[in-house]
Amino acid sequence: MKELNKIKENKMSLNVLVLESVGSCIDEDGITYPLNVDGTPDMECGVDWLDTTDEWSESLSEEDTGLLDDWLLKNNYKVEVNK
């Protein structure tokens, strides 16, 4: 139930999961965005969550880590491996 409270729809109708512990959100494609002061995603600064820094990952709270894992599974996020 808590996940539903953390999923927000901004003015651009983009569904995101808010990760409060790192001041970010993630969209359905696995792109993370920093949050603006008004709580909307900063669409100019998106980065794939796999390209986030170690500091970002280590700063995720235990709760946000679980929500992120569930979000990625729910949205069928896939990692492409180059051979």
C-alpha positions in Angstrom: 0.0 0.0 0.0 2.9 2.4 0.7 4.1 2.0 -2.8 0.9 3.5 -4.2 1.5 6.6 -2.1 5.0 7.0 -3.5 3.9 6.8 -7.1 3.1 10.2 -8.4 1.9 11.6 -11.6 3.5 14.9 -12.5 2.1 17.6 -14.8 3.5 15.7 -17.8 1.6 12.5 -16.9 4.8 10.6 -16.3 4.3 7.8 -13.8 7.3 7.7 -11.5 8.3 6.1 -8.2 9.6 8.7 -5.8 12.7 7.6 -3.9 12.8 10.2 -1.1 16.0 8.9 0.4 18.0 10.1 -2.6 15.8 13.0 -3.7 15.0 11.2 -7.0 12.3 9.4 -8.9 12.4 6.7 -11.5 10.2 6.3 -14.5 8.8 3.1 -16.1 11.9 2.9 -18.4 14.4 2.8 -15.5 15.5 6.4 -16.0 16.1 8.3 -12.8 15.6 12.0 -12.4 16.5 14.4 -9.6 13.4 16.0 -8.0 12.8 19.7 -8.2 11.8 21.7 -5.1 8.2 21.4 -6.2 8.5 17.5 -6.3 8.4 17.3 -10.1 11.2 15.4 -12.0 14.0 17.5 -13.5 13.5 16.1 -17.1 16.8 17.7 -18.2 18.9 15.4 -16.0 17.7 11.8 -16.5 20.1 8.9 -16.3 19.5 5.2 -16.5 19.5 3.8 -12.9 22.4 1.5 -13.8 24.5 4.5 -14.6 23.9 6.2 -11.2 26.9 6.6 -8.9 27.8 4.3 -6.0 27.1 7.1 -3.7 23.5 7.3 -5.0 23.0 3.5 -4.6 24.5 3.5 -1.1 22.3 6.4 0.0 19.0 4.5 -0.9 17.1 3.6 2.3 16.3 0.0 2.8 12.6 0.8 2.1 13.4 2.6 -1.1 15.7 -0.2 -2.2 12.8 -2.7 -1.8 10.4 -0.3 -3.7 13.0 0.2 -6.5 13.4 -3.6 -6.9 9.6 -4.1 -7.0 9.2 -1.2 -9.5 11.9 -2.6 -11.9 10.3 -6.0 -11.8 6.8 -4.7 -12.3 7.9 -2.6 -15.3 9.9 -5.5 -16.8 13.2 -3.5 -16.8 15.8 -5.5 -18.7 19.5 -5.1 -18.9 21.0 -5.7 -22.3 24.3 -7.4 -22.3 26.7 -6.8 -25.2 28.5 -9.9 -26.3 
